[in-house]
Amino acid sequence: MPTLRWLTRDDDVRAAEKVPYRLLEEAPELGYGDRDAGNMLIQGDNLEALKALLPYYAGQVKCIYIDPPYNTGSAFEHYDDNLEHSQWLAMMWPRLELLRELLAEDGSIWVSIDDREGHYLKVIMDEVFGRKNFITNVIWRKNYAPKSSAKYFSEDHDHIHVYAKKRESFVPNPMPRTAEQDKVYKNMDDDPRGRWRPDNLSARNPYSLGIYPVTTPGGRLIEGPPAGRYWAISKDKLEALDADNRIWWGKDGNGVPSLKRFLSEVKQGRVPQTFWPYEEVGHTQDAKKETVAIFGSEVFATPKPELLIQRVCQIATNPGDLVLDSFLGSGTTAAVAQKMGRRYIGVEMGDHAATHCAPRLQKVIDGEQGGISEAQNWEGGGGFRFYRLGPPVFTEDGQIQPDIRFPVLAAHIWFAETGSPWSEPHPLTPFLGAQEGRGYALLYNGILGDKSVSGGNVLTRKTLAVIRAAQGDFTGPLTVYGERTALSEATLKAEQIEFKQTPYDVKARR
């Protein structure tokens, strides 16, 4: 398979491995609504954020939609075509690698791009995701009028590259039928089976039983199918359908026979198509109007309309599925996911993660009625947690950083073990909680008040007694993280304890 070369490729293809693993630190004051709804808004560099998410969400994301910088000359501070192109590829490669690891086996990734980098993006996505897992290139007509100021051509469309984690596992949802499609169905003979449309009964393909005369109910003799064509069904089949009132002979009963296709019998979905007109999924001006209505000004240069992201989620997800956008921008993907009953993770580097994305999602939770709200019967609800990137977990020699606070590491271990966010109790105890019949505990950083070397971080009879006292009514099996254990294998088995050693058993590295 052809590969793409650029100035820093050799370093860039290994960049994801070198990214330090950071913890996610919650900023509770910026979250909103139901904190346990399973939604996350993360402020920070998206490469480091994606690495931080791996222990929690590897293989769990059903749909990824990203709208990365298009490399138009304004994506970087100093514009030089060759240098900028290499920088853009250097940015994309490691992020695509981590995004692939986060995808579920039946998941898909959708990447918006224009013609400047679209073809290069296709080549590197072929490498990262596998050429065989390419699904399609969607064309979105984004402008409703040509740009008369264009020097050469008015650029009226963007691309959306679609890849699956595993092509054979990806099953796109059919698109709902539209009123435009259904209006061709009438009921010209008051058939009790409801509305129908006439379908041609002749075909070009030769059919051995497709040449015969037909006599209409009105008495007209039709000597055969139209010239150069064949009846698509046999005479016996035609007579059986006619007896069931499934043949239409025209209003006067003397027309060429056609088959009645009933609306109630057609598939209620349609195969997704690769051309998305703005009439169906919105255009750039719609997107700008939506953001102005929310933020009061046009603060984002290239937002996407909610209808566009709705189309992606309709095809690629079902209610409850997890959607990820690591170039969140104005927050559209998260807003649409919320309104459609999907869970979401949004990552945005800039301050507007807090100043724009979070307030937008707060309005959605409060029942904001812009965008797709009416179509989704959205009345509000749900919530999200807000996170920032914390310090690296490990030092260069693999040890846990000494200044990592107990609650931060506890939240990481809880999330890694259970897949759900941890609610910090007050006061703190080494027992983190229980889920699905198993308890979790952490002996770390003097949580028991014993600041002596290894004193409070070792599983002993004494520290186990403290954990047991904090368990309350929980009596099930227990996973304990600590520096080491002084208990024998027999004791651990008798106490139903699985011991995991820090830092080695903390899921933090790829």
N, C-alpha and C positions, 0 to 999 in steps of 0.2 A: 504494500500500500504506500502511495506517495506520502512523504512527510514534508512539513514546512520548516524551513530554516530561517532564523533571524539572529540578530547580533548576540543576544544573551541566552539563546535557547538552552545550552548545556546546563547553565545554572538554574534557569527557570523551571525546567522539568523536575528538578529536585527541591524546589523551593518549599513545597508543602511539608516535606519531611523536616525542614529546619525551623518551621514556625514553632515558637515555644507554646506549650499548652497553658492557657490561662483559665482561671476560675471565673465564673459569672457571679457578680455581686449585685444583689437586688437593691434597688432604690425604691422602697415601699411608697414613699411620698409621691412618686410619679406614676405608680400603677393606678388602676381604676376598676371599679365594679367587682365582679366575682373573681377573686384572685386565683381561684382553683379551676378556672374555665379551661386551662391548658394552653393559653395564648401568651406569647413572649414578644416583647419589643426590646431590642438590644442596641445600645449605642456603643459604637467602636468600630475599628477597622474590621471589615467583613472577612478578611482572610483569617485573622486571629479568632474572630467570633465563630466562624465555621469550624475551626479546629477545636474550639472549646465545646461545641455542640456534639462532637463525635461520640463521646462516651454515653451521651443521653439519647441521641437520635439516629445513630448510624443504622441505615436500612429501614427507617421509619417514615420517611417523608413521601407522601403519595404524589405530590406535584410541586415542582419548582418553577417559578416564573421569575425571570430577571430582565431588567432593562438597563444594561450597563452603558457607560459612556460610549457614544458612537464614534469617537475619535474624529471630530469635525474640525479640529484646530483649536478648540477652546477647552478640550478635555485636560490639557496639561498647561502649565504656566508658560513654558518656553516651547514654541512650535518649531519643529524641524521635522520634515516629513519622514525621513528614514528613522530618526531617533524616536519620534513620537510613535510610529508604527511599532517599533520594537518594544517600547514601554507598554503599549496597549496589549500586545501579545504576552508580555511578561506578567502583566496584571491578570489577564484572563486565565492562563494555563493552570496555575496552582489552585485558583478558585474553582475551576471546573472539576479538577481532580477531587477536591473535598466535597463538592456538591454531588458528584457521582456516588461517593461513599455514603452520603446521607439518604440517597434515594432508596425507596422500597423496591423489592424485586419486580413489582408490577407498576412501578412509578414512571413518571415522565418529566422531562425538563423542557421548558419553553423559553427561548432567548430572543428578545426583540433586538433588531439590528437594521442598519440601512446598507446601501451598496458600497460604502467606503470600506467597511471591514467585513461585510457579510460573507464574502466568499472565503476570506482567510479564516473566519470563525468556523465555517463549515469544515475546513480541512483539519483544524485542531480538535474540533468536536468529534470528527471521525476517528482521530487518534485516541482521545480520552475515553469516549463512550463506545467506540467500535463502529466501524462503517455499517455493519449489518444492523445496528440498532437505530440507524436514522429512520425516522418515520415520514416526515414531510417538511416542506417549506411553505408555510402559510403566507399569503400576500394580504396585507391589510391596507386597503385604500384609506389613507388617513386624512386627505384633504377633500373638501367638497367643491372647491373651485381651483382652477389652475393659477399658479403664481406668475403673473404677467411680468414680474421683475426678474424672473430667472434668466440667466445669460444663455443657457443652452436648452435645457429641458426643465419643465416643472416637475419636481420630484413628488409624486402623488402617493407613493406607497412605501411601506416598510416591510421587512421580512420578519417572520418568527420561525426560527429553526426549532424543530421538535425532534427529540431523541427519547428513546425508552431506555431504562436500565437493562431490561431484557425484552427484546422485541416480541418474543413468543408469549410473554406474560402480560404485555400491555393490551388492554381491551378498552378502546375509547367508547364513551357513552354516546348513544345516538342523540342527535339534536331534536328538540321538540318541534313538532309541526307548527307552522305559522298559519295565521288567519288567511293570509294571501294564498297559501297552498290549498286550504280547505274550501275557499269560496267557489272553486270550480265544480264542487259537488252540489248537484241540484236534486230535486225529486220531481221530475216532470210527469210521472205517472202515479204519484201518490203511493208509491210502494211502501208497505208497512215496515220494511227493513230500513227505511230512512234514506238519506241523501246518497247519490251515486253519480258517477260520471261515465260517459260512453268510452269504450276502449276499442280501437281498431282490431277487427278479427282477421285481417289479411296480413301476410308477411312475404318478404322477398325470398326467404330460404325455401328451397324445394321441400315438399312434404307429399309423400306418396298418396295420402288420403285427402289431400287438400284441393282436389279438383272435382267439383260436383255442382249441379244446379240447385238453386234455392227458390222456393216459392214463398213470397211474403204473406203475412196474415191478410193483407189487402188484395191478394190474388195476383200480384205481379210476379212474373217469372224472371229470375236473375240467373242467366245461363252459367255463370261461374264467377270467380273472384275477379277483381280488376286486372287489366292486362298486365302481364309480366309478374303477377303475384300469385300466392296460394292462400287458401283458407288455412288459418293457423290451427284449426281443430277439425276432427272428422265430422261427417254428417251425423253420425249417431250421437256424438258429443254435443253438437249444435242442437239437435232435437231435445236432448235431455235438459240442456240449459234453458231452452225455450219453454219447456214444460214447467220449469221452476221460476218462470218470469225473470230470467237473467239475461234475456236478449232484448235489445232495443231496436225497433224497426222504424224509428222516426215517428213524428207526430201523426202522420196519416197512415202509418202501418205499412208503407210501401218502400221504405228506405233500405239501404244496404245494412245488413245486420251488424251490430256492435255489442260488445260485452258490457254489462253493467257492473262497474267496480264500486262496491259499497264502501263508504267512508268508515263504517263500523268494522270493516274487515281488513283495512289496510294497516300496515305497521304504524304505530303511533310515534315512531321516531324516524329520523332520516340520517343517512350516512353523513358525517361531517365533511364539509368541502374545504378546499384549500384557498379559495378566494373569499375574503371577508369584506364586503362593501360597508362603507360608513353608515349606510341606511340601517344596517343590522347591528353594528358594534360600535357606532359612534366615530367621531373624528377629533382632530386635535383641538378644534375650537370648543367642542363639547367638554373636553378634558379641562381646558383652561377656565371655562365657565364654572365647572364643578369646583375647581380649586379656589377661584375668586369668591364663590358663594360661601366656602368654608373658611378661608383665611382672610378675606377682605381685600386681597390684592393678588396680582399675578406673580407669585414668588417662585414658581418653578417653570423652567423654560420648556420642557418637553414632557408634561404629564400625560398619562394614558387615561382614556375614559373608562369609567366603571363597567360600561357595557362590554368593552374589549376583554377585561379580566374575567368578567362573568362568563363569557364564551369559553375561555380557557378552562375555568373551573367546571363548567357544565360538561365538557368533554372528558376532562382528566380526573375528576374527583366525584365523591359522593359525600353526603352529610357525615360529619364526624372525622373525615380525612384531614391529614395535616398538610398544610400549604406553606412553602418557604419562599421568601423574597429577600435576598441578601443585598439588593440595591434598592431599598424601600422607597427612597425619594420622598414623595408627598404622602405616602402611606396608602395608596389606592389598593394594592393587593390585600393588605390586612383588612381594610374597610370592607372590601367585597367578600372576602372569606368570612368575616364576622356576619355579614348580612345573609350569607348563603348557608350558615350553619356549619362551616368548616373551622377547624383549629388552624392557628397560624403562628409562624415565627417570622418576624421582620427585623432586618439588620440595617442600620443606617449610621454612617460615620459621623456626620456633622452634628452641630448643636441642635439642628431642627428635628432630630430624633425626639428631643424633649420639648422644643418650642413649637413644633408643627405636627409631627406624627402623633405624639401622645394626645394633644388636644383634639386632633381630628378623630381619633379612636374614641375619645371620651364622648364626643358628640354622637358618634355612631351608637355607642352603648346607651346614650340618653334618648335615642330614637330619631336621629337626624334623617330627613326625608329627601335628600338629594340623590343623584345618580340612580342606582337600581332599586332604591328602597321601596318604591311603590310596586314594582314588578315582583319583588320578593316578599311583599306584605310585611315589611320590616317595621317593628314597633319598638325595637330596643332590647337591651339585655346583654348578658355576658360580661366579660371583663378581660383584663390582661395584667401581666406583671412586667415591670420595667427593670432592665438589667444594664449594668456597665461591666466592661472587662476589668477583672481584677488582676493581681500580680501573677507571674508564672508559678505554677505548682512546684516545679522541680528546679533545682540548681543544675549546673552543667554536668555534675557528676552523679545526677540521678536522685539526690536527696530532696525531701520536701523542704521548701523554703522555710526558714525558722520563724519568719514573721507572718506566716499564714495563720489567721485567726481561727479558733475552733469553729465558730458558726459557719464560716465560709467553707472550710473543708468538710464539715458535717453536711452542709447543704449539697455539696458536690457528691459525696458518697451516697447520700440518700437518693439523689436524683439518678445517679449511675445505677443503683441497685433496683429502684422501684419505677423509674421513669416518670415520677411525679414530683412537683416542687415540695420543698420542705418548709413547714411553718415553724419558725424558731420559737421554742417554748420559753417561758420565764417562770422560775429561773432555769438556767441551762443545766442539763444533767448529761451523763455519758450515754443514756438510753435515748436514741433518736426517735423511736416510734416503731410501730408495727404495721405491716400491710400484707394482705392476703396470707395471713397465718404465720408470718415470719417477722421477728423483731430484729432491729439493727442498733448497734452501739459503737461508740468511738472513744477510745482512750488516747487522748492527744493534748499536748500543750498545757498540762497542768489542770485539766478540767476538774480533777478531784481535789485540787488545792495542794497537792503534793508536788512541789517544785524541784525536788531533788532529782538527780540524774536518773532518768528512766522510771522514777518512782511511781508517778501516776499514769504512765503510759504502758505498763505491763499488766497483762491479765493474770491476776492472782486470786486466791480465795477471797482476799479482802476487797479487791476492786470488783470482782464478780458480785459480791454481796451488795455493793453500792448500786451496781447495774440492776440487780434483781429488785432492790428496794424501789427503784425508779420506774419499774415496769408496770406497777399497778396490778390490774387484773390479768395482764397478758402472761400466758404460761407456755407459749409455743416455742419452736426452735429459734435459735438466736445466732446472728452473724455479728462477730465482734472484730473490729479493726483495732490494732495496737502495734506497738513497737516489737513486742515479743510476748510469748505466753509462758508462764511457769507451771501451767497445768499439764498433766499427762494426757496422752491420747485417750486413755480409758476414762479419765474424768471428763474430757471434752465430749466424748461420745455419750456418757451417762447424763450429762447436762444438756445434751442436744445443741452443742455449740459448734459453729463453723468459725475457725479463727483465720483472719486475713491479716497479713503483715504489711504495715506501712513502712516505706513508700511503695514496696514492690507490687502489692496487690491492688493498689489504687489505680483504677482505669483512667489513665491520663495520657498515654502515649500511643501513637499509631503503630 
